[in-house]
Amino acid sequence: MTKTLTTLLLVAGVLTGCTLAPHYDRPAPPVADSFPTAPEGYATAEVKSGETRRAADIGWREFFRDPRLQALIATSLENNRDLRTAALRIEEARALYQVQRADLLPTVNGTAAFTRGRTPASQSITGTDFTGSSYQAGVGISAYELDFFGRVRSLSNAALAQYFATEEARRSAQISLVSEVAKAYLAERSYAEQYEIARDTLKARESTYGLARQRFEAGATSALDLRDNESLVAQARVAAAQLARQRAQAHNALEVLVGKPIGSIENLPEPMRLSDERIISDIPPGLPSDLLEQRPDIRQAEQQLRSANANIGAARAAFFPRITLTSSAGTISPSFSGLFDAGTHAWTFAPQLVLPIFDFGRNISNLDLANVRKNIQVANYEKTIQTAFAEVADALVARGTLEDQVSGQEAVRNAEAARYELSRLRFRSGVASYLDELDAQRQLFTAEQALVQARQLRLNNAIDLYRSLGGGLQESSAVAQQAPAQQGTVTQ
């Protein structure tokens, strides 16, 4: 009995190394071999700093050099609820895989039972009523499937691929969190700087309005000049109120991402101005094919495709016979005291073969379903690659144009500031009207606000490029975090 059972288990172990799943071939990336060039009239952005590392090799502490932003990102990685949920999803997927993997090996149970019953005379060998008891103890294997056609193996591989996909989802969530915290921080800083400009402008216009009112009351200016000044004060007050609200809302959004009140973070450094931010922007994009290994969301989509491919093997195996093994070995005795005496040993061996004959098309439908789900995952994988390609392409195209935009906006601000000073001098010299000064003041305020917004756009674009190339997963840049070994083949 023992030799037979051992032989069967060894044969099953050898045969179950194979499955009926189709051979997995990675779909060809449905994108161009290179990223698009800059818009007409603009040179393609070049790496000026000599940076040769991939984005995935640059730690976020090096990429984001603002100490306050570094502290906020570190806090968010510890407290953000979405990231915490993603980590728990990994534990869930690991447990599900271990449950599925356990079916590859037989489950051995210890059993103990007591039975007492009455046999009527009509069924008794002696022709009289018989009442007896029996005690049993032993170990047994219950309904262990000999996986000759790889059904259980395929299900195990599918669960393993889902586990890997969940790990990649957490990595993708971390990259997104790092970039979202940085962009939310820059948005709060942008509103803060624009509010500061609006507040200073309001104070200056209120002072100017006071002088204009005095001049009007003295008969030196017209009512039109006074009303123009009054309108500018009201506009500055509206702008300041709007920016104060937007700054508060941006602060609230940042706190949600960080996961705790920002005021409760100890030793939080003072913020930098947008003009002082030194975010790394010169990152070499590499080739589109590099995204397959750098982006966790693409690796996640591929693992989901592998899982769907493995499920086809399980659906195919359902067409073949299923062999299950139930066996037990132990002792049986009519009395408890004699349970382990000589001559009480007993065993059972009950293999069962189930061959599907007619199931109203259930197995065929399950196979069709598995194939359709694989095709869905192929489309999802290709769509993920296309989205990643578009994100990198958009960031690269914007990189050069935003540099020119910021430079141009700085020139506009400087020109408007000089114009405002000249208008003031011309008015005080009696060469120009007061309306020229008011118009110059209005244009300067608009130019200063636009410059802050342009700087924010440029920094946001650098963050988008960093994220779309797979950066933000590691804290330091000493050693790049390698893609898991399981990306090549699904093994266990």
DRENGU-364676 format. One record per residue (C-alpha): x, y, z; residue in one letter. Coordinates in Angstrom, 1 decimal. Layout:
! DRENGU-364676
@c1 X; c2 Y; c3 Z; code A
...
! end
This chain:
! DRENGU-364676
@c1 0.0; c2 0.0; c3 0.0; code M
@c1 2.7; c2 2.5; c3 1.0; code T
@c1 4.8; c2 1.7; c3 -2.0; code K
@c1 1.9; c2 2.1; c3 -4.4; code T
@c1 0.8; c2 5.4; c3 -2.9; code L
@c1 4.4; c2 6.7; c3 -3.0; code T
@c1 4.8; c2 5.7; c3 -6.6; code T
@c1 1.5; c2 7.4; c3 -7.6; code L
@c1 2.5; c2 10.6; c3 -5.9; code L
@c1 6.0; c2 10.6; c3 -7.6; code L
@c1 4.4; c2 10.1; c3 -11.0; code V
@c1 1.9; c2 12.8; c3 -10.3; code A
@c1 4.6; c2 15.2; c3 -9.3; code G
@c1 6.5; c2 14.6; c3 -12.5; code V
@c1 3.5; c2 14.9; c3 -14.8; code L
@c1 2.1; c2 18.0; c3 -13.0; code T
@c1 5.2; c2 20.0; c3 -14.1; code G
@c1 3.4; c2 20.4; c3 -17.5; code C
@c1 0.3; c2 22.4; c3 -18.3; code T
@c1 -2.0; c2 22.9; c3 -21.3; code L
@c1 -1.6; c2 26.7; c3 -21.1; code A
@c1 -0.5; c2 28.3; c3 -24.4; code P
@c1 3.1; c2 29.3; c3 -24.7; code H
@c1 3.3; c2 33.0; c3 -23.6; code Y
@c1 4.7; c2 35.5; c3 -26.1; code D
@c1 4.9; c2 39.1; c3 -25.1; code R
@c1 2.8; c2 41.2; c3 -27.6; code P
@c1 4.8; c2 43.7; c3 -29.7; code A
@c1 4.5; c2 47.3; c3 -28.4; code P
@c1 2.0; c2 49.1; c3 -30.5; code P
@c1 4.0; c2 52.4; c3 -30.5; code V
@c1 6.7; c2 54.0; c3 -32.6; code A
@c1 10.4; c2 53.1; c3 -32.2; code D
@c1 11.3; c2 56.6; c3 -31.0; code S
@c1 9.6; c2 59.5; c3 -29.3; code F
@c1 8.3; c2 62.4; c3 -31.4; code P
@c1 10.4; c2 65.5; c3 -32.0; code T
@c1 9.7; c2 69.0; c3 -30.7; code A
@c1 7.0; c2 71.2; c3 -32.4; code P
@c1 8.0; c2 73.0; c3 -35.5; code E
@c1 10.2; c2 76.0; c3 -34.7; code G
@c1 11.5; c2 74.5; c3 -31.5; code Y
@c1 14.6; c2 72.5; c3 -31.0; code A
@c1 14.3; c2 69.1; c3 -29.3; code T
@c1 15.2; c2 69.5; c3 -25.6; code A
@c1 18.7; c2 68.3; c3 -25.0; code E
@c1 20.2; c2 67.0; c3 -21.8; code V
@c1 22.4; c2 69.9; c3 -20.8; code K
@c1 23.6; c2 68.7; c3 -17.4; code S
@c1 25.3; c2 65.6; c3 -18.6; code G
@c1 22.8; c2 63.4; c3 -16.9; code E
@c1 22.9; c2 59.8; c3 -18.3; code T
@c1 20.9; c2 57.9; c3 -15.6; code R
@c1 17.4; c2 56.7; c3 -16.2; code R
@c1 14.6; c2 58.2; c3 -14.3; code A
@c1 14.2; c2 54.9; c3 -12.4; code A
@c1 17.8; c2 55.2; c3 -11.2; code D
@c1 17.3; c2 58.7; c3 -9.7; code I
@c1 16.0; c2 58.6; c3 -6.1; code G
@c1 13.2; c2 61.0; c3 -5.3; code W
@c1 15.3; c2 62.7; c3 -2.6; code R
@c1 17.8; c2 63.7; c3 -5.3; code E
@c1 15.2; c2 64.7; c3 -7.8; code F
@c1 13.2; c2 66.8; c3 -5.4; code F
@c1 15.8; c2 69.0; c3 -3.6; code R
@c1 13.4; c2 71.1; c3 -1.5; code D
@c1 13.9; c2 69.9; c3 2.1; code P
@c1 10.3; c2 70.7; c3 2.9; code R
@c1 9.0; c2 68.7; c3 -0.1; code L
@c1 11.2; c2 65.8; c3 0.9; code Q
@c1 9.7; c2 65.7; c3 4.4; code A
@c1 6.2; c2 65.8; c3 2.9; code L
@c1 6.9; c2 62.9; c3 0.5; code I
@c1 8.5; c2 60.8; c3 3.3; code A
@c1 5.4; c2 61.4; c3 5.5; code T
@c1 3.0; c2 60.5; c3 2.7; code S
@c1 4.8; c2 57.2; c3 2.1; code L
@c1 4.1; c2 56.3; c3 5.7; code E
@c1 0.6; c2 57.7; c3 6.2; code N
@c1 -1.2; c2 57.8; c3 2.8; code N
@c1 -4.2; c2 55.5; c3 3.0; code R
@c1 -4.3; c2 54.6; c3 -0.7; code D
@c1 -0.7; c2 53.4; c3 -0.5; code L
@c1 -1.5; c2 51.5; c3 2.7; code R
@c1 -4.4; c2 49.8; c3 1.0; code T
@c1 -2.2; c2 48.9; c3 -2.0; code A
@c1 0.3; c2 47.2; c3 0.4; code A
@c1 -2.6; c2 45.3; c3 2.0; code L
@c1 -3.7; c2 44.1; c3 -1.4; code R
@c1 -0.3; c2 42.5; c3 -1.8; code I
@c1 -0.8; c2 40.5; c3 1.4; code E
@c1 -4.3; c2 39.5; c3 0.2; code E
@c1 -2.9; c2 38.3; c3 -3.2; code A
@c1 -0.1; c2 36.4; c3 -1.5; code R
@c1 -2.5; c2 34.6; c3 0.8; code A
@c1 -4.8; c2 33.7; c3 -2.2; code L
@c1 -1.8; c2 32.3; c3 -4.1; code Y
@c1 -0.7; c2 30.2; c3 -1.1; code Q
@c1 -4.2; c2 28.8; c3 -0.8; code V
@c1 -4.2; c2 27.9; c3 -4.5; code Q
@c1 -0.6; c2 26.5; c3 -4.4; code R
@c1 -1.5; c2 24.2; c3 -1.5; code A
@c1 -3.7; c2 22.2; c3 -3.9; code D
@c1 -0.6; c2 21.0; c3 -5.7; code L
@c1 0.2; c2 18.7; c3 -2.7; code L
@c1 -2.0; c2 16.3; c3 -0.8; code P
@c1 -3.6; c2 17.3; c3 2.4; code T
@c1 -2.9; c2 14.7; c3 5.1; code V
@c1 -5.4; c2 14.7; c3 8.0; code N
@c1 -5.4; c2 12.8; c3 11.3; code G
@c1 -8.7; c2 11.2; c3 12.1; code T
@c1 -10.4; c2 9.7; c3 15.1; code A
@c1 -13.9; c2 8.3; c3 15.3; code A
@c1 -16.3; c2 6.4; c3 17.5; code F
@c1 -19.3; c2 4.5; c3 16.0; code T
@c1 -22.1; c2 2.7; c3 17.8; code R
@c1 -25.0; c2 1.1; c3 16.0; code G
@c1 -27.7; c2 -1.6; c3 15.9; code R
@c1 -28.1; c2 -4.2; c3 13.2; code T
@c1 -31.5; c2 -5.8; c3 13.0; code P
@c1 -31.9; c2 -9.5; c3 12.9; code A
@c1 -33.0; c2 -9.5; c3 9.2; code S
@c1 -29.6; c2 -8.0; c3 8.3; code Q
@c1 -27.5; c2 -9.9; c3 10.9; code S
@c1 -25.4; c2 -12.9; c3 10.0; code I
@c1 -26.3; c2 -14.6; c3 13.3; code T
@c1 -30.0; c2 -14.0; c3 12.7; code G
@c1 -30.4; c2 -11.9; c3 15.9; code T
@c1 -30.3; c2 -8.3; c3 16.7; code D
@c1 -26.8; c2 -6.9; c3 17.2; code F
@c1 -25.6; c2 -3.7; c3 18.9; code T
@c1 -21.9; c2 -2.9; c3 18.7; code G
@c1 -19.3; c2 -0.2; c3 18.9; code S
@c1 -16.1; c2 0.6; c3 17.0; code S
@c1 -13.2; c2 2.9; c3 17.5; code Y
@c1 -11.0; c2 4.2; c3 14.7; code Q
@c1 -7.8; c2 6.2; c3 14.5; code A
@c1 -5.5; c2 7.0; c3 11.6; code G
@c1 -4.3; c2 9.4; c3 8.9; code V
@c1 -5.7; c2 9.9; c3 5.5; code G
@c1 -5.7; c2 11.8; c3 2.2; code I
@c1 -9.0; c2 13.1; c3 1.0; code S
@c1 -9.8; c2 13.8; c3 -2.7; code A
@c1 -6.3; c2 14.7; c3 -3.8; code Y
@c1 -6.2; c2 15.5; c3 -7.5; code E
@c1 -3.4; c2 13.9; c3 -9.5; code L
@c1 -2.8; c2 16.8; c3 -11.8; code D
@c1 -1.8; c2 14.9; c3 -14.9; code F
@c1 -3.1; c2 17.6; c3 -17.3; code F
@c1 -1.9; c2 20.6; c3 -15.3; code G
@c1 -5.3; c2 22.1; c3 -14.3; code R
@c1 -4.2; c2 22.8; c3 -10.7; code V
@c1 -0.8; c2 23.9; c3 -11.8; code R
@c1 -2.4; c2 26.4; c3 -14.3; code S
@c1 -4.6; c2 27.8; c3 -11.5; code L
@c1 -1.6; c2 28.2; c3 -9.3; code S
@c1 0.4; c2 30.0; c3 -12.0; code N
@c1 -2.6; c2 32.3; c3 -12.6; code A
@c1 -2.8; c2 33.2; c3 -8.9; code A
@c1 1.0; c2 33.7; c3 -8.8; code L
@c1 0.8; c2 36.2; c3 -11.7; code A
@c1 -2.0; c2 38.0; c3 -10.0; code Q
@c1 0.2; c2 38.3; c3 -6.9; code Y
@c1 3.0; c2 39.8; c3 -9.0; code F
@c1 0.5; c2 42.1; c3 -10.6; code A
@c1 -0.6; c2 43.4; c3 -7.2; code T
@c1 3.0; c2 44.0; c3 -6.2; code E
@c1 3.5; c2 46.1; c3 -9.4; code E
@c1 0.3; c2 48.0; c3 -8.6; code A
@c1 1.7; c2 49.0; c3 -5.3; code R
@c1 4.9; c2 50.2; c3 -7.0; code R
@c1 2.8; c2 52.2; c3 -9.5; code S
@c1 0.8; c2 53.7; c3 -6.6; code A
@c1 3.9; c2 54.8; c3 -4.9; code Q
@c1 5.3; c2 56.5; c3 -8.0; code I
@c1 1.9; c2 58.3; c3 -8.5; code S
@c1 1.8; c2 59.3; c3 -4.9; code L
@c1 5.3; c2 60.9; c3 -5.0; code V
@c1 4.5; c2 62.9; c3 -8.1; code S
@c1 1.0; c2 63.9; c3 -6.8; code E
@c1 2.4; c2 65.1; c3 -3.5; code V
@c1 5.1; c2 67.2; c3 -5.4; code A
@c1 2.5; c2 68.7; c3 -7.8; code K
@c1 0.1; c2 69.5; c3 -4.9; code A
@c1 3.0; c2 71.1; c3 -3.0; code Y
@c1 3.9; c2 73.2; c3 -6.0; code L
@c1 0.3; c2 74.2; c3 -6.5; code A
@c1 0.1; c2 75.4; c3 -2.9; code E
@c1 3.3; c2 77.3; c3 -3.3; code R
@c1 2.1; c2 78.8; c3 -6.6; code S
@c1 -1.1; c2 80.1; c3 -5.0; code Y
@c1 0.9; c2 81.3; c3 -2.0; code A
@c1 3.2; c2 83.4; c3 -4.2; code E
@c1 0.4; c2 84.7; c3 -6.3; code Q
@c1 -1.5; c2 85.6; c3 -3.2; code Y
@c1 1.5; c2 87.4; c3 -1.9; code E
@c1 1.7; c2 89.4; c3 -5.1; code I
@c1 -2.0; c2 90.2; c3 -5.0; code A
@c1 -1.8; c2 91.3; c3 -1.4; code R
@c1 1.2; c2 93.6; c3 -2.0; code D
@c1 -0.6; c2 94.9; c3 -5.1; code T
@c1 -3.7; c2 95.6; c3 -3.0; code L
@c1 -1.8; c2 97.5; c3 -0.5; code K
@c1 -0.1; c2 99.6; c3 -3.2; code A
@c1 -3.4; c2 100.3; c3 -4.9; code R
@c1 -5.1; c2 101.3; c3 -1.7; code E
@c1 -2.3; c2 103.7; c3 -1.0; code S
@c1 -2.5; c2 105.1; c3 -4.5; code T
@c1 -6.3; c2 105.3; c3 -4.2; code Y
@c1 -5.9; c2 107.4; c3 -1.1; code G
@c1 -3.7; c2 109.8; c3 -2.9; code L
@c1 -6.0; c2 109.9; c3 -5.9; code A
@c1 -8.9; c2 110.7; c3 -3.6; code R
@c1 -7.0; c2 113.6; c3 -2.0; code Q
@c1 -6.1; c2 115.0; c3 -5.4; code R
@c1 -9.8; c2 114.6; c3 -6.5; code F
@c1 -11.0; c2 116.4; c3 -3.5; code E
@c1 -8.5; c2 119.2; c3 -4.2; code A
@c1 -9.7; c2 119.4; c3 -7.8; code G
@c1 -6.4; c2 118.3; c3 -9.3; code A
@c1 -7.8; c2 115.2; c3 -11.0; code T
@c1 -11.1; c2 114.1; c3 -12.5; code S
@c1 -13.7; c2 111.7; c3 -11.3; code A
@c1 -12.7; c2 109.3; c3 -14.0; code L
@c1 -9.2; c2 109.0; c3 -12.6; code D
@c1 -10.7; c2 108.3; c3 -9.1; code L
@c1 -13.0; c2 105.7; c3 -10.4; code R
@c1 -10.2; c2 104.0; c3 -12.3; code D
@c1 -8.2; c2 103.8; c3 -9.1; code N
@c1 -11.3; c2 102.5; c3 -7.2; code E
@c1 -11.8; c2 99.8; c3 -9.8; code S
@c1 -8.1; c2 98.6; c3 -9.6; code L
@c1 -8.4; c2 98.4; c3 -5.8; code V
@c1 -11.6; c2 96.3; c3 -6.1; code A
@c1 -9.9; c2 94.0; c3 -8.7; code Q
@c1 -6.9; c2 93.5; c3 -6.5; code A
@c1 -9.2; c2 92.7; c3 -3.5; code R
@c1 -11.1; c2 90.1; c3 -5.6; code V
@c1 -7.9; c2 88.5; c3 -6.8; code A
@c1 -6.5; c2 88.3; c3 -3.3; code A
@c1 -9.7; c2 86.7; c3 -2.0; code A
@c1 -9.8; c2 84.2; c3 -4.8; code Q
@c1 -6.1; c2 83.2; c3 -4.3; code L
@c1 -6.5; c2 82.9; c3 -0.6; code A
@c1 -9.3; c2 80.4; c3 -1.1; code R
@c1 -7.4; c2 78.5; c3 -3.8; code Q
@c1 -4.3; c2 78.4; c3 -1.5; code R
@c1 -6.4; c2 77.0; c3 1.4; code A
@c1 -8.0; c2 74.4; c3 -0.8; code Q
@c1 -4.6; c2 73.3; c3 -2.2; code A
@c1 -3.3; c2 73.0; c3 1.3; code H
@c1 -6.2; c2 70.7; c3 2.2; code N
@c1 -5.6; c2 68.6; c3 -0.9; code A
@c1 -1.9; c2 68.3; c3 0.1; code L
@c1 -2.8; c2 67.2; c3 3.6; code E
@c1 -5.0; c2 64.4; c3 2.2; code V
@c1 -2.1; c2 63.1; c3 0.2; code L
@c1 0.3; c2 63.4; c3 3.0; code V
@c1 -2.0; c2 61.5; c3 5.3; code G
@c1 -1.7; c2 63.8; c3 8.4; code K
@c1 -1.9; c2 67.5; c3 9.3; code P
@c1 1.1; c2 69.3; c3 7.9; code I
@c1 1.3; c2 71.4; c3 11.0; code G
@c1 1.9; c2 68.2; c3 13.1; code S
@c1 5.1; c2 67.3; c3 11.2; code I
@c1 8.0; c2 68.0; c3 13.4; code E
@c1 11.0; c2 70.1; c3 12.2; code N
@c1 9.4; c2 70.9; c3 8.9; code L
@c1 11.7; c2 73.2; c3 6.9; code P
@c1 10.6; c2 76.5; c3 5.4; code E
@c1 9.4; c2 76.3; c3 1.8; code P
@c1 11.4; c2 77.4; c3 -1.2; code M
@c1 10.1; c2 79.8; c3 -3.8; code R
@c1 9.3; c2 78.4; c3 -7.2; code L
@c1 12.1; c2 80.4; c3 -8.8; code S
@c1 14.5; c2 78.7; c3 -6.4; code D
@c1 13.3; c2 75.1; c3 -7.0; code E
@c1 16.1; c2 73.0; c3 -8.6; code R
@c1 14.2; c2 69.9; c3 -9.8; code I
@c1 16.2; c2 67.7; c3 -12.2; code I
@c1 14.6; c2 68.3; c3 -15.6; code S
@c1 17.3; c2 67.0; c3 -18.0; code D
@c1 16.5; c2 63.3; c3 -17.9; code I
@c1 17.3; c2 61.2; c3 -21.0; code P
@c1 14.1; c2 59.5; c3 -22.2; code P
@c1 15.8; c2 56.5; c3 -23.8; code G
@c1 13.7; c2 54.3; c3 -26.2; code L
@c1 10.0; c2 53.5; c3 -26.0; code P
@c1 11.0; c2 49.8; c3 -25.4; code S
@c1 12.6; c2 50.8; c3 -22.2; code D
@c1 9.2; c2 51.7; c3 -20.7; code L
@c1 8.4; c2 47.9; c3 -20.7; code L
@c1 10.8; c2 47.5; c3 -17.8; code E
@c1 10.8; c2 50.9; c3 -16.2; code Q
@c1 7.0; c2 51.4; c3 -15.7; code R
@c1 5.3; c2 49.2; c3 -13.0; code P
@c1 1.9; c2 49.8; c3 -14.5; code D
@c1 3.1; c2 48.1; c3 -17.8; code I
@c1 4.6; c2 45.2; c3 -15.8; code R
@c1 1.3; c2 44.9; c3 -13.9; code Q
@c1 -0.7; c2 44.7; c3 -17.1; code A
@c1 1.7; c2 42.0; c3 -18.4; code E
@c1 1.3; c2 39.9; c3 -15.3; code Q
@c1 -2.4; c2 40.1; c3 -15.6; code Q
@c1 -2.0; c2 38.9; c3 -19.2; code L
@c1 0.1; c2 36.0; c3 -17.9; code R
@c1 -2.6; c2 35.2; c3 -15.4; code S
@c1 -5.2; c2 35.1; c3 -18.2; code A
@c1 -2.9; c2 32.9; c3 -20.3; code N
@c1 -2.5; c2 30.4; c3 -17.4; code A
@c1 -6.3; c2 30.3; c3 -17.0; code N
@c1 -6.6; c2 29.0; c3 -20.5; code I
@c1 -4.5; c2 26.0; c3 -19.5; code G
@c1 -7.0; c2 25.3; c3 -16.6; code A
@c1 -9.9; c2 25.6; c3 -19.0; code A
@c1 -8.3; c2 23.2; c3 -21.5; code R
@c1 -7.5; c2 20.6; c3 -18.8; code A
@c1 -11.2; c2 20.5; c3 -17.9; code A
@c1 -11.8; c2 18.5; c3 -21.1; code F
@c1 -9.6; c2 15.6; c3 -19.8; code F
@c1 -10.2; c2 13.0; c3 -17.1; code P
@c1 -9.8; c2 14.1; c3 -13.5; code R
@c1 -8.2; c2 11.6; c3 -11.2; code I
@c1 -8.6; c2 12.0; c3 -7.5; code T
@c1 -7.1; c2 9.9; c3 -4.7; code L
@c1 -8.7; c2 9.2; c3 -1.3; code T
@c1 -6.9; c2 6.9; c3 1.1; code S
@c1 -6.4; c2 6.2; c3 4.7; code S
@c1 -4.4; c2 4.0; c3 7.1; code A
@c1 -5.0; c2 3.4; c3 10.8; code G
@c1 -6.5; c2 1.0; c3 13.3; code T
@c1 -10.0; c2 -0.1; c3 14.1; code I
@c1 -11.2; c2 -2.0; c3 17.2; code S
@c1 -14.6; c2 -2.7; c3 19.0; code P
@c1 -13.1; c2 -1.4; c3 22.2; code S
@c1 -11.0; c2 1.7; c3 22.9; code F
@c1 -8.5; c2 -0.2; c3 25.0; code S
@c1 -7.7; c2 -2.5; c3 22.1; code G
@c1 -7.4; c2 0.2; c3 19.5; code L
@c1 -3.7; c2 -0.2; c3 19.0; code F
@c1 -3.4; c2 -4.0; c3 19.6; code D
@c1 -1.9; c2 -6.3; c3 17.0; code A
@c1 -4.3; c2 -7.2; c3 14.2; code G
@c1 -6.3; c2 -3.9; c3 14.3; code T
@c1 -4.5; c2 -2.3; c3 11.4; code H
@c1 -6.8; c2 -1.2; c3 8.5; code A
@c1 -6.4; c2 0.8; c3 5.3; code W
@c1 -8.5; c2 2.0; c3 2.3; code T
@c1 -7.4; c2 3.1; c3 -1.1; code F
@c1 -10.0; c2 4.7; c3 -3.3; code A
@c1 -8.9; c2 6.4; c3 -6.6; code P
@c1 -11.6; c2 7.9; c3 -8.7; code Q
@c1 -11.6; c2 8.9; c3 -12.3; code L
@c1 -14.2; c2 11.4; c3 -13.6; code V
@c1 -14.5; c2 11.8; c3 -17.4; code L
@c1 -16.6; c2 14.6; c3 -18.7; code P
@c1 -19.1; c2 13.3; c3 -21.3; code I
@c1 -22.0; c2 15.7; c3 -21.5; code F
@c1 -22.1; c2 19.0; c3 -19.7; code D
@c1 -24.3; c2 21.1; c3 -21.9; code F
@c1 -21.3; c2 23.0; c3 -23.3; code G
@c1 -20.0; c2 24.2; c3 -19.9; code R
@c1 -16.4; c2 23.3; c3 -20.6; code N
@c1 -16.4; c2 24.8; c3 -24.1; code I
@c1 -18.0; c2 28.0; c3 -22.8; code S
@c1 -15.4; c2 28.2; c3 -20.0; code N
@c1 -12.6; c2 27.9; c3 -22.6; code L
@c1 -14.2; c2 30.5; c3 -24.8; code D
@c1 -14.4; c2 32.8; c3 -21.7; code L
@c1 -10.8; c2 32.2; c3 -20.8; code A
@c1 -9.7; c2 33.1; c3 -24.4; code N
@c1 -11.8; c2 36.2; c3 -24.5; code V
@c1 -10.4; c2 37.4; c3 -21.1; code R
@c1 -6.9; c2 36.9; c3 -22.5; code K
@c1 -7.7; c2 39.0; c3 -25.5; code N
@c1 -9.1; c2 41.7; c3 -23.1; code I
@c1 -5.8; c2 41.6; c3 -21.2; code Q
@c1 -3.8; c2 41.9; c3 -24.5; code V
@c1 -5.8; c2 45.0; c3 -25.4; code A
@c1 -5.3; c2 46.4; c3 -21.9; code N
@c1 -1.6; c2 45.7; c3 -22.0; code Y
@c1 -1.3; c2 47.4; c3 -25.4; code E
@c1 -3.4; c2 50.4; c3 -24.2; code K
@c1 -1.2; c2 50.8; c3 -21.1; code T
@c1 1.9; c2 50.9; c3 -23.3; code I
@c1 0.3; c2 53.5; c3 -25.6; code Q
@c1 -0.7; c2 55.6; c3 -22.6; code T
@c1 2.8; c2 55.5; c3 -21.2; code A
@c1 4.3; c2 56.4; c3 -24.6; code F
@c1 1.9; c2 59.4; c3 -24.9; code A
@c1 2.7; c2 60.6; c3 -21.4; code E
@c1 6.5; c2 60.6; c3 -22.1; code V
@c1 6.0; c2 62.1; c3 -25.5; code A
@c1 3.8; c2 64.9; c3 -24.1; code D
@c1 6.4; c2 65.7; c3 -21.4; code A
@c1 9.3; c2 65.7; c3 -23.8; code L
@c1 7.5; c2 68.0; c3 -26.3; code V
@c1 6.5; c2 70.4; c3 -23.5; code A
@c1 10.0; c2 70.5; c3 -22.0; code R
@c1 11.6; c2 72.7; c3 -24.6; code G
@c1 8.5; c2 74.9; c3 -25.1; code T
@c1 8.1; c2 75.6; c3 -21.4; code L
@c1 11.7; c2 76.7; c3 -21.1; code E
@c1 11.0; c2 79.3; c3 -23.8; code D
@c1 7.7; c2 80.2; c3 -22.2; code Q
@c1 9.3; c2 80.9; c3 -18.8; code V
@c1 12.1; c2 82.9; c3 -20.4; code S
@c1 9.6; c2 84.9; c3 -22.5; code G
@c1 7.4; c2 85.5; c3 -19.5; code Q
@c1 10.3; c2 86.8; c3 -17.5; code E
@c1 11.1; c2 89.2; c3 -20.3; code A
@c1 7.4; c2 90.3; c3 -20.3; code V
@c1 7.5; c2 90.9; c3 -16.5; code R
@c1 10.7; c2 92.9; c3 -16.7; code N
@c1 9.4; c2 94.9; c3 -19.6; code A
@c1 6.1; c2 95.6; c3 -17.7; code E
@c1 8.0; c2 96.6; c3 -14.6; code A
@c1 10.1; c2 99.0; c3 -16.5; code A
@c1 7.0; c2 100.4; c3 -18.3; code R
@c1 5.3; c2 100.9; c3 -15.0; code Y
@c1 8.3; c2 102.9; c3 -13.6; code E
@c1 8.5; c2 105.0; c3 -16.7; code L
@c1 4.7; c2 105.7; c3 -16.6; code S
@c1 5.0; c2 106.8; c3 -13.0; code R
@c1 7.9; c2 109.2; c3 -13.9; code L
@c1 6.1; c2 110.5; c3 -17.0; code R
@c1 2.9; c2 111.2; c3 -14.9; code F
@c1 4.8; c2 113.0; c3 -12.2; code R
@c1 6.6; c2 115.0; c3 -14.8; code S
@c1 3.3; c2 116.0; c3 -16.4; code G
@c1 4.2; c2 114.3; c3 -19.7; code V
@c1 1.6; c2 111.5; c3 -19.6; code A
@c1 -1.9; c2 111.1; c3 -18.1; code S
@c1 -2.6; c2 109.1; c3 -15.0; code Y
@c1 -4.5; c2 106.5; c3 -17.1; code L
@c1 -1.1; c2 105.4; c3 -18.6; code D
@c1 0.2; c2 104.6; c3 -15.1; code E
@c1 -3.0; c2 102.7; c3 -14.1; code L
@c1 -2.8; c2 100.6; c3 -17.2; code D
@c1 0.9; c2 99.9; c3 -16.7; code A
@c1 0.1; c2 98.8; c3 -13.1; code Q
@c1 -2.6; c2 96.5; c3 -14.3; code R
@c1 -0.4; c2 94.9; c3 -16.9; code Q
@c1 2.5; c2 94.4; c3 -14.4; code L
@c1 0.2; c2 92.6; c3 -12.0; code F
@c1 -1.0; c2 90.2; c3 -14.8; code T
@c1 2.6; c2 89.6; c3 -15.9; code A
@c1 3.8; c2 88.7; c3 -12.4; code E
@c1 0.9; c2 86.3; c3 -11.9; code Q
@c1 1.6; c2 84.7; c3 -15.3; code A
@c1 5.3; c2 84.2; c3 -14.5; code L
@c1 4.5; c2 82.3; c3 -11.3; code V
@c1 2.1; c2 80.1; c3 -13.3; code Q
@c1 4.6; c2 79.5; c3 -16.0; code A
@c1 7.3; c2 78.4; c3 -13.5; code R
@c1 4.8; c2 76.0; c3 -11.9; code Q
@c1 4.0; c2 74.5; c3 -15.3; code L
@c1 7.7; c2 74.0; c3 -16.1; code R
@c1 8.2; c2 72.2; c3 -12.7; code L
@c1 5.1; c2 70.1; c3 -13.2; code N
@c1 6.3; c2 69.1; c3 -16.6; code N
@c1 9.6; c2 67.9; c3 -15.1; code A
@c1 7.7; c2 65.9; c3 -12.5; code I
@c1 5.5; c2 64.4; c3 -15.2; code D
@c1 8.5; c2 63.3; c3 -17.2; code L
@c1 10.1; c2 61.8; c3 -14.1; code Y
@c1 7.0; c2 59.9; c3 -13.2; code R
@c1 6.2; c2 58.7; c3 -16.8; code S
@c1 9.7; c2 57.3; c3 -17.1; code L
@c1 9.3; c2 55.2; c3 -14.0; code G
@c1 11.0; c2 57.5; c3 -11.4; code G
@c1 9.9; c2 57.9; c3 -7.8; code G
@c1 10.1; c2 54.4; c3 -6.6; code L
@c1 13.3; c2 54.5; c3 -4.6; code Q
@c1 14.4; c2 57.0; c3 -2.1; code E
@c1 18.1; c2 57.1; c3 -2.8; code S
@c1 19.9; c2 56.7; c3 -6.1; code S
@c1 22.8; c2 54.5; c3 -4.9; code A
@c1 21.5; c2 51.3; c3 -6.5; code V
@c1 18.5; c2 51.2; c3 -8.8; code A
@c1 15.7; c2 49.0; c3 -7.7; code Q
@c1 15.7; c2 46.1; c3 -10.1; code Q
@c1 12.5; c2 44.7; c3 -11.6; code A
@c1 11.5; c2 41.5; c3 -9.9; code P
@c1 13.0; c2 38.2; c3 -11.2; code A
@c1 9.5; c2 37.0; c3 -11.9; code Q
@c1 9.0; c2 39.4; c3 -14.8; code Q
@c1 10.7; c2 36.9; c3 -17.3; code G
@c1 8.7; c2 33.8; c3 -16.5; code T
@c1 6.0; c2 32.8; c3 -14.1; code V
@c1 7.5; c2 30.4; c3 -11.7; code T
@c1 7.1; c2 29.5; c3 -8.1; code Q
! end
